[in-house]
């Protein structure tokens, strides 16, 4: 099992200095997430081949490897022009990933929950175009349901992955989305079984508790999805059960699997949070 960090809280660090920061935090692996000088949110990548080579050289010098690359595009959105653009962006992102020596990508289902049927149709259309590219480049894709995607429920997401019917496509369980996926953490993990190849680790509060008033969002009846990516122990995810289930399922036994520290809430203490997460992961997985 690889333990990585999502460096989103360090996104203003110059790209060629990022690997050094990650190594200094004690991580050997990085999960690249959207940043303006690499793969911005919903836009075409902003880096050329020479920039990729320089970034790869900086990674090698720091002893850091890219475990996964996470781009976010509107590949399931209800607008066809945006969908076609997203497919183009994906193709360039796949090439960047391979050039960085990585063969794992992960992303969200995207789309719109209020247009779930149309979004699903767009998703399958994009997969028809992109799956041959993943196969040609031998790149794995791990998918997660996300709050406000056309797929939010964890069990439904696992079935969607099964429906793709490709050994290159698997399931990512994002712990801070537990309460948006249905709250049935163990059931989802067991249902996914060996399809669960990647994890995002951060804490969150259960917004469904207290008669649904854990948060108050105005105007009343708003469909806004609220969650956090906190340090382990600062929210309400049952971490003892989480790690015990992973151990029982043998998640740590495969070097294909990735566990990523994925905290975003504490940019004013990004270093302290990252060090804490590294120690917490080590403590919870010692003896596996």
Secondary structure, DSSP 8 states (H G I E B T S, - for coil): -EEEEE-GGGTTS-HHHHHHHHHHTT-SEEEE---TTSS-TTS-----HHHHHHHHHHHHHHT-EEEEEE----TT-S-HHHHHHHHHHHHHHHHHHHHTT--EEEEE--S-GGGHHHHHHHHHHHHHHHHHHHHHHT-EEEEE--TTSS---HHHHHHHHHHH--TTEEEEEEGGGTTTTTS-HHHHHHHHGGGEEEEEE-B---TTTGGGTSS--SSTT--------B-TTSSS--HHHHHHHHHHHTGGG-TT-EEEE---S-GGGHHHHHHHHHHHHHHHHTT-
